[in-house]
Amino acid sequence: MSTPNRGGSFAVSGNGNTNGIVWAMQDNNPGNGVLRAYDAGNLANELYDSSQAGSRDSFGVASKFSIPLVANGKVFVGAQNQLVGFGLLP
């Protein structure tokens, strides 16, 4: 992963010893940030990025050093004026 600005902040989640995901917060200041998910066993395999679905998953400018927080099957990221939660669609 390469980012245009200061680099990314990372978090890792998994289900015990399986299904590892590396979450990366891409800072595109002054543009919108992007949350990315990679297969922890093969970082060349990107599973998701928040710019894939147009404006549905977009959020504002990422806060500097904002680290993704994974809890209860959801991922939370901080932007300059908001807290954004990502999870499975109903």
PDB file of N, CA, C and O in Angstrom:
ATOM      1  N   MET A   1       0.840  -1.178   0.000  1.00  0.00           N
ATOM      2  CA  MET A   1       0.000   0.000   0.000  1.00  0.00           C
ATOM      3  C   MET A   1       0.881   1.236   0.000  1.00  0.00           C
ATOM      4  O   MET A   1       1.828   1.325   0.781  1.00  0.00           O
ATOM      5  N   SER A   2       0.583   2.169  -0.851  1.00  0.00           N
ATOM      6  CA  SER A   2       1.277   3.449  -0.802  1.00  0.00           C
ATOM      7  C   SER A   2       0.237   4.543  -0.635  1.00  0.00           C
ATOM      8  O   SER A   2      -0.854   4.463  -1.200  1.00  0.00           O
ATOM      9  N   THR A   3       0.571   5.556   0.133  1.00  0.00           N
ATOM     10  CA  THR A   3      -0.363   6.648   0.390  1.00  0.00           C
ATOM     11  C   THR A   3       0.272   7.965  -0.027  1.00  0.00           C
ATOM     12  O   THR A   3       1.494   8.113   0.009  1.00  0.00           O
ATOM     13  N   PRO A   4      -0.571   8.931  -0.426  1.00  0.00           N
ATOM     14  CA  PRO A   4      -0.029  10.184  -0.955  1.00  0.00           C
ATOM     15  C   PRO A   4       0.555  11.120   0.093  1.00  0.00           C
ATOM     16  O   PRO A   4       1.344  11.999  -0.255  1.00  0.00           O
ATOM     17  N   ASN A   5       0.197  10.965   1.351  1.00  0.00           N
ATOM     18  CA  ASN A   5       0.651  11.906   2.372  1.00  0.00           C
ATOM     19  C   ASN A   5       1.543  11.245   3.406  1.00  0.00           C
ATOM     20  O   ASN A   5       2.580  10.677   3.064  1.00  0.00           O
ATOM     21  N   ARG A   6       1.151  11.316   4.656  1.00  0.00           N
ATOM     22  CA  ARG A   6       1.993  10.887   5.777  1.00  0.00           C
ATOM     23  C   ARG A   6       2.042   9.382   5.989  1.00  0.00           C
ATOM     24  O   ARG A   6       2.705   8.923   6.919  1.00  0.00           O
ATOM     25  N   GLY A   7       1.381   8.617   5.178  1.00  0.00           N
ATOM     26  CA  GLY A   7       1.333   7.180   5.396  1.00  0.00           C
ATOM     27  C   GLY A   7       0.050   6.798   6.091  1.00  0.00           C
ATOM     28  O   GLY A   7      -0.836   7.633   6.272  1.00  0.00           O
ATOM     29  N   GLY A   8      -0.057   5.550   6.479  1.00  0.00           N
ATOM     30  CA  GLY A   8      -1.291   5.062   7.070  1.00  0.00           C
ATOM     31  C   GLY A   8      -1.116   4.620   8.496  1.00  0.00           C
ATOM     32  O   GLY A   8       0.002   4.388   8.958  1.00  0.00           O
ATOM     33  N   SER A   9      -2.237   4.504   9.199  1.00  0.00           N
ATOM     34  CA  SER A   9      -2.272   3.937  10.541  1.00  0.00           C
ATOM     35  C   SER A   9      -2.928   2.568  10.421  1.00  0.00           C
ATOM     36  O   SER A   9      -3.855   2.393   9.629  1.00  0.00           O
ATOM     37  N   PHE A  10      -2.461   1.605  11.193  1.00  0.00           N
ATOM     38  CA  PHE A  10      -2.881   0.225  11.008  1.00  0.00           C
ATOM     39  C   PHE A  10      -3.438  -0.383  12.284  1.00  0.00           C
ATOM     40  O   PHE A  10      -3.069   0.009  13.391  1.00  0.00           O
ATOM     41  N   ALA A  11      -4.341  -1.358  12.108  1.00  0.00           N
ATOM     42  CA  ALA A  11      -4.853  -2.197  13.187  1.00  0.00           C
ATOM     43  C   ALA A  11      -5.045  -3.591  12.611  1.00  0.00           C
ATOM     44  O   ALA A  11      -5.222  -3.750  11.403  1.00  0.00           O
ATOM     45  N   VAL A  12      -5.010  -4.598  13.475  1.00  0.00           N
ATOM     46  CA  VAL A  12      -5.178  -5.982  13.038  1.00  0.00           C
ATOM     47  C   VAL A  12      -6.332  -6.601  13.820  1.00  0.00           C
ATOM     48  O   VAL A  12      -6.447  -6.403  15.029  1.00  0.00           O
ATOM     49  N   SER A  13      -7.190  -7.353  13.121  1.00  0.00           N
ATOM     50  CA  SER A  13      -8.266  -8.079  13.779  1.00  0.00           C
ATOM     51  C   SER A  13      -8.255  -9.518  13.289  1.00  0.00           C
ATOM     52  O   SER A  13      -7.633  -9.833  12.275  1.00  0.00           O
ATOM     53  N   GLY A  14      -8.936 -10.374  14.005  1.00  0.00           N
ATOM     54  CA  GLY A  14      -9.024 -11.769  13.604  1.00  0.00           C
ATOM     55  C   GLY A  14     -10.030 -12.508  14.452  1.00  0.00           C
ATOM     56  O   GLY A  14     -10.560 -11.967  15.423  1.00  0.00           O
ATOM     57  N   ASN A  15     -10.290 -13.740  14.083  1.00  0.00           N
ATOM     58  CA  ASN A  15     -11.177 -14.608  14.832  1.00  0.00           C
ATOM     59  C   ASN A  15     -10.297 -15.686  15.459  1.00  0.00           C
ATOM     60  O   ASN A  15     -10.081 -16.743  14.867  1.00  0.00           O
ATOM     61  N   GLY A  16      -9.798 -15.412  16.644  1.00  0.00           N
ATOM     62  CA  GLY A  16      -8.820 -16.313  17.253  1.00  0.00           C
ATOM     63  C   GLY A  16      -7.532 -16.269  16.451  1.00  0.00           C
ATOM     64  O   GLY A  16      -6.939 -15.203  16.285  1.00  0.00           O
ATOM     65  N   ASN A  17      -7.097 -17.417  15.954  1.00  0.00           N
ATOM     66  CA  ASN A  17      -5.884 -17.500  15.145  1.00  0.00           C
ATOM     67  C   ASN A  17      -6.177 -17.544  13.651  1.00  0.00           C
ATOM     68  O   ASN A  17      -5.283 -17.853  12.863  1.00  0.00           O
ATOM     69  N   THR A  18      -7.407 -17.241  13.244  1.00  0.00           N
ATOM     70  CA  THR A  18      -7.783 -17.330  11.835  1.00  0.00           C
ATOM     71  C   THR A  18      -8.423 -16.027  11.352  1.00  0.00           C
ATOM     72  O   THR A  18      -8.750 -15.138  12.139  1.00  0.00           O
ATOM     73  N   ASN A  19      -8.587 -15.949  10.052  1.00  0.00           N
ATOM     74  CA  ASN A  19      -9.292 -14.829   9.415  1.00  0.00           C
ATOM     75  C   ASN A  19      -8.716 -13.470   9.775  1.00  0.00           C
ATOM     76  O   ASN A  19      -9.467 -12.534  10.051  1.00  0.00           O
ATOM     77  N   GLY A  20      -7.403 -13.348   9.775  1.00  0.00           N
ATOM     78  CA  GLY A  20      -6.767 -12.076  10.107  1.00  0.00           C
ATOM     79  C   GLY A  20      -7.001 -11.020   9.042  1.00  0.00           C
ATOM     80  O   GLY A  20      -6.939 -11.299   7.845  1.00  0.00           O
ATOM     81  N   ILE A  21      -7.271  -9.799   9.495  1.00  0.00           N
ATOM     82  CA  ILE A  21      -7.458  -8.660   8.599  1.00  0.00           C
ATOM     83  C   ILE A  21      -6.588  -7.512   9.101  1.00  0.00           C
ATOM     84  O   ILE A  21      -6.593  -7.188  10.288  1.00  0.00           O
ATOM     85  N   VAL A  22      -5.851  -6.910   8.194  1.00  0.00           N
ATOM     86  CA  VAL A  22      -5.092  -5.700   8.498  1.00  0.00           C
ATOM     87  C   VAL A  22      -5.910  -4.523   7.999  1.00  0.00           C
ATOM     88  O   VAL A  22      -6.210  -4.427   6.808  1.00  0.00           O
ATOM     89  N   TRP A  23      -6.272  -3.628   8.909  1.00  0.00           N
ATOM     90  CA  TRP A  23      -7.048  -2.429   8.581  1.00  0.00           C
ATOM     91  C   TRP A  23      -6.089  -1.261   8.467  1.00  0.00           C
ATOM     92  O   TRP A  23      -5.256  -1.047   9.348  1.00  0.00           O
ATOM     93  N   ALA A  24      -6.203  -0.503   7.385  1.00  0.00           N
ATOM     94  CA  ALA A  24      -5.307   0.633   7.155  1.00  0.00           C
ATOM     95  C   ALA A  24      -6.138   1.885   6.909  1.00  0.00           C
ATOM     96  O   ALA A  24      -7.089   1.872   6.127  1.00  0.00           O
ATOM     97  N   MET A  25      -5.770   2.948   7.579  1.00  0.00           N
ATOM     98  CA  MET A  25      -6.435   4.233   7.410  1.00  0.00           C
ATOM     99  C   MET A  25      -5.552   5.092   6.523  1.00  0.00           C
ATOM    100  O   MET A  25      -4.440   5.447   6.913  1.00  0.00           O
ATOM    101  N   GLN A  26      -6.031   5.429   5.341  1.00  0.00           N
ATOM    102  CA  GLN A  26      -5.257   6.232   4.386  1.00  0.00           C
ATOM    103  C   GLN A  26      -5.658   7.693   4.525  1.00  0.00           C
ATOM    104  O   GLN A  26      -6.829   8.038   4.368  1.00  0.00           O
ATOM    105  N   ASP A  27      -4.696   8.541   4.815  1.00  0.00           N
ATOM    106  CA  ASP A  27      -4.920   9.983   4.967  1.00  0.00           C
ATOM    107  C   ASP A  27      -4.683  10.659   3.622  1.00  0.00           C
ATOM    108  O   ASP A  27      -3.562  10.652   3.114  1.00  0.00           O
ATOM    109  N   ASN A  28      -5.730  11.243   3.044  1.00  0.00           N
ATOM    110  CA  ASN A  28      -5.617  11.935   1.765  1.00  0.00           C
ATOM    111  C   ASN A  28      -5.790  13.439   1.929  1.00  0.00           C
ATOM    112  O   ASN A  28      -6.245  14.111   1.003  1.00  0.00           O
ATOM    113  N   ASN A  29      -5.440  13.969   3.075  1.00  0.00           N
ATOM    114  CA  ASN A  29      -5.635  15.382   3.370  1.00  0.00           C
ATOM    115  C   ASN A  29      -5.122  16.255   2.231  1.00  0.00           C
ATOM    116  O   ASN A  29      -3.959  16.101   1.857  1.00  0.00           O
ATOM    117  N   PRO A  30      -5.901  17.148   1.663  1.00  0.00           N
ATOM    118  CA  PRO A  30      -7.193  17.653   2.126  1.00  0.00           C
ATOM    119  C   PRO A  30      -8.400  16.887   1.596  1.00  0.00           C
ATOM    120  O   PRO A  30      -9.527  17.332   1.811  1.00  0.00           O
ATOM    121  N   GLY A  31      -8.220  15.769   0.919  1.00  0.00           N
ATOM    122  CA  GLY A  31      -9.349  14.969   0.428  1.00  0.00           C
ATOM    123  C   GLY A  31      -9.833  13.990   1.485  1.00  0.00           C
ATOM    124  O   GLY A  31      -9.254  13.890   2.567  1.00  0.00           O
ATOM    125  N   ASN A  32     -10.903  13.266   1.159  1.00  0.00           N
ATOM    126  CA  ASN A  32     -11.467  12.287   2.083  1.00  0.00           C
ATOM    127  C   ASN A  32     -10.488  11.158   2.363  1.00  0.00           C
ATOM    128  O   ASN A  32      -9.715  10.764   1.490  1.00  0.00           O
ATOM    129  N   GLY A  33     -10.525  10.641   3.582  1.00  0.00           N
ATOM    130  CA  GLY A  33      -9.718   9.490   3.943  1.00  0.00           C
ATOM    131  C   GLY A  33     -10.314   8.217   3.347  1.00  0.00           C
ATOM    132  O   GLY A  33     -11.452   8.212   2.877  1.00  0.00           O
ATOM    133  N   VAL A  34      -9.529   7.136   3.373  1.00  0.00           N
ATOM    134  CA  VAL A  34      -9.983   5.848   2.850  1.00  0.00           C
ATOM    135  C   VAL A  34      -9.617   4.769   3.862  1.00  0.00           C
ATOM    136  O   VAL A  34      -8.468   4.681   4.296  1.00  0.00           O
ATOM    137  N   LEU A  35     -10.597   3.950   4.235  1.00  0.00           N
ATOM    138  CA  LEU A  35     -10.344   2.783   5.074  1.00  0.00           C
ATOM    139  C   LEU A  35     -10.118   1.603   4.146  1.00  0.00           C
ATOM    140  O   LEU A  35     -10.918   1.357   3.243  1.00  0.00           O
ATOM    141  N   ARG A  36      -9.029   0.870   4.364  1.00  0.00           N
ATOM    142  CA  ARG A  36      -8.708  -0.297   3.534  1.00  0.00           C
ATOM    143  C   ARG A  36      -8.563  -1.526   4.424  1.00  0.00           C
ATOM    144  O   ARG A  36      -8.144  -1.425   5.577  1.00  0.00           O
ATOM    145  N   ALA A  37      -8.916  -2.692   3.873  1.00  0.00           N
ATOM    146  CA  ALA A  37      -8.769  -3.962   4.581  1.00  0.00           C
ATOM    147  C   ALA A  37      -7.977  -4.920   3.703  1.00  0.00           C
ATOM    148  O   ALA A  37      -8.243  -5.053   2.509  1.00  0.00           O
ATOM    149  N   TYR A  38      -6.998  -5.585   4.312  1.00  0.00           N
ATOM    150  CA  TYR A  38      -6.136  -6.534   3.600  1.00  0.00           C
ATOM    151  C   TYR A  38      -6.148  -7.880   4.316  1.00  0.00           C
ATOM    152  O   TYR A  38      -6.286  -7.944   5.537  1.00  0.00           O
ATOM    153  N   ASP A  39      -6.005  -8.934   3.557  1.00  0.00           N
ATOM    154  CA  ASP A  39      -5.839 -10.273   4.101  1.00  0.00           C
ATOM    155  C   ASP A  39      -4.508 -10.309   4.847  1.00  0.00           C
ATOM    156  O   ASP A  39      -3.460 -10.062   4.250  1.00  0.00           O
ATOM    157  N   ALA A  40      -4.536 -10.613   6.140  1.00  0.00           N
ATOM    158  CA  ALA A  40      -3.307 -10.612   6.937  1.00  0.00           C
ATOM    159  C   ALA A  40      -2.325 -11.680   6.487  1.00  0.00           C
ATOM    160  O   ALA A  40      -1.126 -11.540   6.727  1.00  0.00           O
ATOM    161  N   GLY A  41      -2.789 -12.736   5.846  1.00  0.00           N
ATOM    162  CA  GLY A  41      -1.913 -13.786   5.353  1.00  0.00           C
ATOM    163  C   GLY A  41      -1.266 -13.456   4.020  1.00  0.00           C
ATOM    164  O   GLY A  41      -0.272 -14.074   3.637  1.00  0.00           O
ATOM    165  N   ASN A  42      -1.830 -12.479   3.309  1.00  0.00           N
ATOM    166  CA  ASN A  42      -1.301 -12.071   2.008  1.00  0.00           C
ATOM    167  C   ASN A  42      -1.682 -10.608   1.777  1.00  0.00           C
ATOM    168  O   ASN A  42      -2.776 -10.322   1.290  1.00  0.00           O
ATOM    169  N   LEU A  43      -0.802  -9.700   2.117  1.00  0.00           N
ATOM    170  CA  LEU A  43      -1.114  -8.276   2.051  1.00  0.00           C
ATOM    171  C   LEU A  43      -1.335  -7.767   0.629  1.00  0.00           C
ATOM    172  O   LEU A  43      -1.796  -6.640   0.446  1.00  0.00           O
ATOM    173  N   ALA A  44      -1.016  -8.570  -0.370  1.00  0.00           N
ATOM    174  CA  ALA A  44      -1.297  -8.185  -1.751  1.00  0.00           C
ATOM    175  C   ALA A  44      -2.787  -8.332  -2.063  1.00  0.00           C
ATOM    176  O   ALA A  44      -3.257  -7.832  -3.085  1.00  0.00           O
ATOM    177  N   ASN A  45      -3.532  -9.014  -1.189  1.00  0.00           N
ATOM    178  CA  ASN A  45      -4.956  -9.258  -1.394  1.00  0.00           C
ATOM    179  C   ASN A  45      -5.775  -8.224  -0.621  1.00  0.00           C
ATOM    180  O   ASN A  45      -6.013  -8.380   0.576  1.00  0.00           O
ATOM    181  N   GLU A  46      -6.204  -7.164  -1.319  1.00  0.00           N
ATOM    182  CA  GLU A  46      -7.049  -6.153  -0.675  1.00  0.00           C
ATOM    183  C   GLU A  46      -8.483  -6.661  -0.654  1.00  0.00           C
ATOM    184  O   GLU A  46      -9.032  -7.026  -1.694  1.00  0.00           O
ATOM    185  N   LEU A  47      -9.091  -6.685   0.530  1.00  0.00           N
ATOM    186  CA  LEU A  47     -10.446  -7.196   0.692  1.00  0.00           C
ATOM    187  C   LEU A  47     -11.502  -6.111   0.498  1.00  0.00           C
ATOM    188  O   LEU A  47     -12.607  -6.390   0.031  1.00  0.00           O
ATOM    189  N   TYR A  48     -11.162  -4.877   0.855  1.00  0.00           N
ATOM    190  CA  TYR A  48     -12.153  -3.789   0.848  1.00  0.00           C
ATOM    191  C   TYR A  48     -11.434  -2.454   0.880  1.00  0.00           C
ATOM    192  O   TYR A  48     -10.349  -2.332   1.449  1.00  0.00           O
ATOM    193  N   ASP A  49     -12.047  -1.457   0.265  1.00  0.00           N
ATOM    194  CA  ASP A  49     -11.665  -0.076   0.551  1.00  0.00           C
ATOM    195  C   ASP A  49     -12.908   0.792   0.473  1.00  0.00           C
ATOM    196  O   ASP A  49     -13.796   0.542  -0.342  1.00  0.00           O
ATOM    197  N   SER A  50     -12.971   1.807   1.315  1.00  0.00           N
ATOM    198  CA  SER A  50     -14.193   2.593   1.473  1.00  0.00           C
ATOM    199  C   SER A  50     -14.514   3.464   0.271  1.00  0.00           C
ATOM    200  O   SER A  50     -15.566   4.105   0.253  1.00  0.00           O
ATOM    201  N   SER A  51     -13.650   3.512  -0.729  1.00  0.00           N
ATOM    202  CA  SER A  51     -13.965   4.284  -1.933  1.00  0.00           C
ATOM    203  C   SER A  51     -14.594   3.410  -3.023  1.00  0.00           C
ATOM    204  O   SER A  51     -14.929   3.920  -4.092  1.00  0.00           O
ATOM    205  N   GLN A  52     -14.761   2.106  -2.776  1.00  0.00           N
ATOM    206  CA  GLN A  52     -15.315   1.189  -3.769  1.00  0.00           C
ATOM    207  C   GLN A  52     -16.789   1.431  -4.062  1.00  0.00           C
ATOM    208  O   GLN A  52     -17.238   1.199  -5.184  1.00  0.00           O
ATOM    209  N   ALA A  53     -17.540   1.889  -3.082  1.00  0.00           N
ATOM    210  CA  ALA A  53     -19.001   2.004  -3.228  1.00  0.00           C
ATOM    211  C   ALA A  53     -19.448   3.444  -3.451  1.00  0.00           C
ATOM    212  O   ALA A  53     -20.543   3.822  -3.033  1.00  0.00           O
ATOM    213  N   GLY A  54     -18.631   4.234  -4.093  1.00  0.00           N
ATOM    214  CA  GLY A  54     -18.993   5.631  -4.332  1.00  0.00           C
ATOM    215  C   GLY A  54     -19.091   6.400  -3.029  1.00  0.00           C
ATOM    216  O   GLY A  54     -18.206   6.299  -2.179  1.00  0.00           O
ATOM    217  N   SER A  55     -20.150   7.159  -2.865  1.00  0.00           N
ATOM    218  CA  SER A  55     -20.278   8.000  -1.670  1.00  0.00           C
ATOM    219  C   SER A  55     -20.863   7.257  -0.471  1.00  0.00           C
ATOM    220  O   SER A  55     -20.861   7.799   0.634  1.00  0.00           O
ATOM    221  N   ARG A  56     -21.366   6.025  -0.655  1.00  0.00           N
ATOM    222  CA  ARG A  56     -21.995   5.304   0.456  1.00  0.00           C
ATOM    223  C   ARG A  56     -21.072   5.154   1.661  1.00  0.00           C
ATOM    224  O   ARG A  56     -21.510   5.353   2.794  1.00  0.00           O
ATOM    225  N   ASP A  57     -19.816   4.812   1.442  1.00  0.00           N
ATOM    226  CA  ASP A  57     -18.885   4.553   2.535  1.00  0.00           C
ATOM    227  C   ASP A  57     -17.859   5.668   2.731  1.00  0.00           C
ATOM    228  O   ASP A  57     -16.910   5.507   3.499  1.00  0.00           O
ATOM    229  N   SER A  58     -18.040   6.784   2.052  1.00  0.00           N
ATOM    230  CA  SER A  58     -17.034   7.847   2.158  1.00  0.00           C
ATOM    231  C   SER A  58     -17.200   8.616   3.466  1.00  0.00           C
ATOM    232  O   SER A  58     -18.286   8.667   4.043  1.00  0.00           O
ATOM    233  N   PHE A  59     -16.121   9.199   3.909  1.00  0.00           N
ATOM    234  CA  PHE A  59     -16.149  10.041   5.102  1.00  0.00           C
ATOM    235  C   PHE A  59     -15.191  11.199   4.881  1.00  0.00           C
ATOM    236  O   PHE A  59     -14.495  11.244   3.866  1.00  0.00           O
ATOM    237  N   GLY A  60     -15.150  12.116   5.801  1.00  0.00           N
ATOM    238  CA  GLY A  60     -14.377  13.341   5.624  1.00  0.00           C
ATOM    239  C   GLY A  60     -12.879  13.145   5.719  1.00  0.00           C
ATOM    240  O   GLY A  60     -12.368  12.028   5.647  1.00  0.00           O
ATOM    241  N   VAL A  61     -12.199  14.246   5.880  1.00  0.00           N
ATOM    242  CA  VAL A  61     -10.742  14.254   5.977  1.00  0.00           C
ATOM    243  C   VAL A  61     -10.320  13.451   7.207  1.00  0.00           C
ATOM    244  O   VAL A  61     -10.805  13.693   8.312  1.00  0.00           O
ATOM    245  N   ALA A  62      -9.425  12.509   7.008  1.00  0.00           N
ATOM    246  CA  ALA A  62      -8.954  11.668   8.100  1.00  0.00           C
ATOM    247  C   ALA A  62      -8.142  12.500   9.087  1.00  0.00           C
ATOM    248  O   ALA A  62      -7.381  13.386   8.699  1.00  0.00           O
ATOM    249  N   SER A  63      -8.321  12.196  10.368  1.00  0.00           N
ATOM    250  CA  SER A  63      -7.524  12.857  11.386  1.00  0.00           C
ATOM    251  C   SER A  63      -6.104  12.305  11.364  1.00  0.00           C
ATOM    252  O   SER A  63      -5.899  11.109  11.153  1.00  0.00           O
ATOM    253  N   LYS A  64      -5.148  13.158  11.578  1.00  0.00           N
ATOM    254  CA  LYS A  64      -3.754  12.717  11.615  1.00  0.00           C
ATOM    255  C   LYS A  64      -3.595  11.679  12.723  1.00  0.00           C
ATOM    256  O   LYS A  64      -4.056  11.891  13.844  1.00  0.00           O
ATOM    257  N   PHE A  65      -2.959  10.581  12.419  1.00  0.00           N
ATOM    258  CA  PHE A  65      -2.714   9.464  13.335  1.00  0.00           C
ATOM    259  C   PHE A  65      -3.989   8.761  13.796  1.00  0.00           C
ATOM    260  O   PHE A  65      -3.989   8.121  14.848  1.00  0.00           O
ATOM    261  N   SER A  66      -5.075   8.867  13.027  1.00  0.00           N
ATOM    262  CA  SER A  66      -6.305   8.160  13.354  1.00  0.00           C
ATOM    263  C   SER A  66      -6.090   6.669  13.117  1.00  0.00           C
ATOM    264  O   SER A  66      -5.723   6.261  12.015  1.00  0.00           O
ATOM    265  N   ILE A  67      -6.314   5.863  14.137  1.00  0.00           N
ATOM    266  CA  ILE A  67      -6.094   4.419  14.051  1.00  0.00           C
ATOM    267  C   ILE A  67      -7.449   3.721  14.038  1.00  0.00           C
ATOM    268  O   ILE A  67      -8.292   4.016  14.886  1.00  0.00           O
ATOM    269  N   PRO A  68      -7.681   2.808  13.108  1.00  0.00           N
ATOM    270  CA  PRO A  68      -8.953   2.076  13.093  1.00  0.00           C
ATOM    271  C   PRO A  68      -9.131   1.283  14.394  1.00  0.00           C
ATOM    272  O   PRO A  68      -8.184   0.670  14.886  1.00  0.00           O
ATOM    273  N   LEU A  69     -10.342   1.302  14.941  1.00  0.00           N
ATOM    274  CA  LEU A  69     -10.674   0.547  16.144  1.00  0.00           C
ATOM    275  C   LEU A  69     -11.658  -0.539  15.757  1.00  0.00           C
ATOM    276  O   LEU A  69     -12.698  -0.246  15.166  1.00  0.00           O
ATOM    277  N   VAL A  70     -11.350  -1.788  16.079  1.00  0.00           N
ATOM    278  CA  VAL A  70     -12.208  -2.916  15.736  1.00  0.00           C
ATOM    279  C   VAL A  70     -12.854  -3.424  17.012  1.00  0.00           C
ATOM    280  O   VAL A  70     -12.166  -3.774  17.971  1.00  0.00           O
ATOM    281  N   ALA A  71     -14.206  -3.462  17.020  1.00  0.00           N
ATOM    282  CA  ALA A  71     -14.936  -3.937  18.195  1.00  0.00           C
ATOM    283  C   ALA A  71     -16.288  -4.490  17.768  1.00  0.00           C
ATOM    284  O   ALA A  71     -16.999  -3.869  16.978  1.00  0.00           O
ATOM    285  N   ASN A  72     -16.639  -5.661  18.294  1.00  0.00           N
ATOM    286  CA  ASN A  72     -17.954  -6.262  18.057  1.00  0.00           C
ATOM    287  C   ASN A  72     -18.321  -6.358  16.580  1.00  0.00           C
ATOM    288  O   ASN A  72     -19.465  -6.094  16.212  1.00  0.00           O
ATOM    289  N   GLY A  73     -17.377  -6.727  15.737  1.00  0.00           N
ATOM    290  CA  GLY A  73     -17.651  -6.922  14.325  1.00  0.00           C
ATOM    291  C   GLY A  73     -17.769  -5.647  13.514  1.00  0.00           C
ATOM    292  O   GLY A  73     -18.192  -5.686  12.359  1.00  0.00           O
ATOM    293  N   LYS A  74     -17.404  -4.528  14.097  1.00  0.00           N
ATOM    294  CA  LYS A  74     -17.452  -3.246  13.391  1.00  0.00           C
ATOM    295  C   LYS A  74     -16.078  -2.586  13.443  1.00  0.00           C
ATOM    296  O   LYS A  74     -15.256  -2.902  14.302  1.00  0.00           O
ATOM    297  N   VAL A  75     -15.845  -1.666  12.511  1.00  0.00           N
ATOM    298  CA  VAL A  75     -14.598  -0.906  12.480  1.00  0.00           C
ATOM    299  C   VAL A  75     -14.965   0.566  12.581  1.00  0.00           C
ATOM    300  O   VAL A  75     -15.820   1.054  11.842  1.00  0.00           O
ATOM    301  N   PHE A  76     -14.314   1.271  13.499  1.00  0.00           N
ATOM    302  CA  PHE A  76     -14.574   2.692  13.717  1.00  0.00           C
ATOM    303  C   PHE A  76     -13.326   3.487  13.368  1.00  0.00           C
ATOM    304  O   PHE A  76     -12.211   3.104  13.721  1.00  0.00           O
ATOM    305  N   VAL A  77     -13.531   4.604  12.667  1.00  0.00           N
ATOM    306  CA  VAL A  77     -12.416   5.490  12.332  1.00  0.00           C
ATOM    307  C   VAL A  77     -12.816   6.928  12.638  1.00  0.00           C
ATOM    308  O   VAL A  77     -13.979   7.307  12.503  1.00  0.00           O
ATOM    309  N   GLY A  78     -11.848   7.705  13.044  1.00  0.00           N
ATOM    310  CA  GLY A  78     -12.097   9.108  13.333  1.00  0.00           C
ATOM    311  C   GLY A  78     -11.693   9.976  12.161  1.00  0.00           C
ATOM    312  O   GLY A  78     -10.609   9.818  11.599  1.00  0.00           O
ATOM    313  N   ALA A  79     -12.563  10.885  11.800  1.00  0.00           N
ATOM    314  CA  ALA A  79     -12.254  11.906  10.806  1.00  0.00           C
ATOM    315  C   ALA A  79     -12.230  13.244  11.546  1.00  0.00           C
ATOM    316  O   ALA A  79     -12.510  13.291  12.744  1.00  0.00           O
ATOM    317  N   GLN A  80     -11.902  14.317  10.855  1.00  0.00           N
ATOM    318  CA  GLN A  80     -11.744  15.591  11.545  1.00  0.00           C
ATOM    319  C   GLN A  80     -13.006  16.048  12.262  1.00  0.00           C
ATOM    320  O   GLN A  80     -12.912  16.634  13.340  1.00  0.00           O
ATOM    321  N   ASN A  81     -14.177  15.800  11.702  1.00  0.00           N
ATOM    322  CA  ASN A  81     -15.417  16.278  12.321  1.00  0.00           C
ATOM    323  C   ASN A  81     -16.429  15.179  12.582  1.00  0.00           C
ATOM    324  O   ASN A  81     -17.609  15.465  12.787  1.00  0.00           O
ATOM    325  N   GLN A  82     -15.991  13.929  12.580  1.00  0.00           N
ATOM    326  CA  GLN A  82     -16.946  12.855  12.750  1.00  0.00           C
ATOM    327  C   GLN A  82     -16.272  11.557  13.170  1.00  0.00           C
ATOM    328  O   GLN A  82     -15.070  11.372  12.980  1.00  0.00           O
ATOM    329  N   LEU A  83     -17.072  10.660  13.745  1.00  0.00           N
ATOM    330  CA  LEU A  83     -16.650   9.292  14.015  1.00  0.00           C
ATOM    331  C   LEU A  83     -17.491   8.416  13.105  1.00  0.00           C
ATOM    332  O   LEU A  83     -18.717   8.529  13.099  1.00  0.00           O
ATOM    333  N   VAL A  84     -16.854   7.545  12.337  1.00  0.00           N
ATOM    334  CA  VAL A  84     -17.539   6.745  11.322  1.00  0.00           C
ATOM    335  C   VAL A  84     -17.439   5.273  11.711  1.00  0.00           C
ATOM    336  O   VAL A  84     -16.363   4.791  12.066  1.00  0.00           O
ATOM    337  N   GLY A  85     -18.559   4.566  11.644  1.00  0.00           N
ATOM    338  CA  GLY A  85     -18.583   3.138  11.928  1.00  0.00           C
ATOM    339  C   GLY A  85     -18.868   2.346  10.661  1.00  0.00           C
ATOM    340  O   GLY A  85     -19.760   2.703   9.891  1.00  0.00           O
ATOM    341  N   PHE A  86     -18.123   1.284  10.444  1.00  0.00           N
ATOM    342  CA  PHE A  86     -18.298   0.404   9.298  1.00  0.00           C
ATOM    343  C   PHE A  86     -18.681  -0.982   9.806  1.00  0.00           C
ATOM    344  O   PHE A  86     -18.138  -1.454  10.805  1.00  0.00           O
ATOM    345  N   GLY A  87     -19.609  -1.627   9.121  1.00  0.00           N
ATOM    346  CA  GLY A  87     -20.020  -2.974   9.482  1.00  0.00           C
ATOM    347  C   GLY A  87     -20.750  -3.619   8.316  1.00  0.00           C
ATOM    348  O   GLY A  87     -20.883  -3.018   7.250  1.00  0.00           O
ATOM    349  N   LEU A  88     -21.219  -4.828   8.517  1.00  0.00           N
ATOM    350  CA  LEU A  88     -21.964  -5.523   7.471  1.00  0.00           C
ATOM    351  C   LEU A  88     -23.287  -4.817   7.216  1.00  0.00           C
ATOM    352  O   LEU A  88     -23.939  -4.340   8.145  1.00  0.00           O
ATOM    353  N   LEU A  89     -23.678  -4.756   5.943  1.00  0.00           N
ATOM    354  CA  LEU A  89     -24.965  -4.169   5.602  1.00  0.00           C
ATOM    355  C   LEU A  89     -26.082  -5.149   5.982  1.00  0.00           C
ATOM    356  O   LEU A  89     -25.900  -6.363   5.894  1.00  0.00           O
ATOM    357  N   PRO A  90     -27.235  -4.619   6.405  1.00  0.00           N
ATOM    358  CA  PRO A  90     -28.350  -5.514   6.787  1.00  0.00           C
ATOM    359  C   PRO A  90     -28.891  -6.271   5.599  1.00  0.00           C
ATOM    360  O   PRO A  90     -29.823  -7.062   5.743  1.00  0.00           O
TER     361      PRO A  90
END
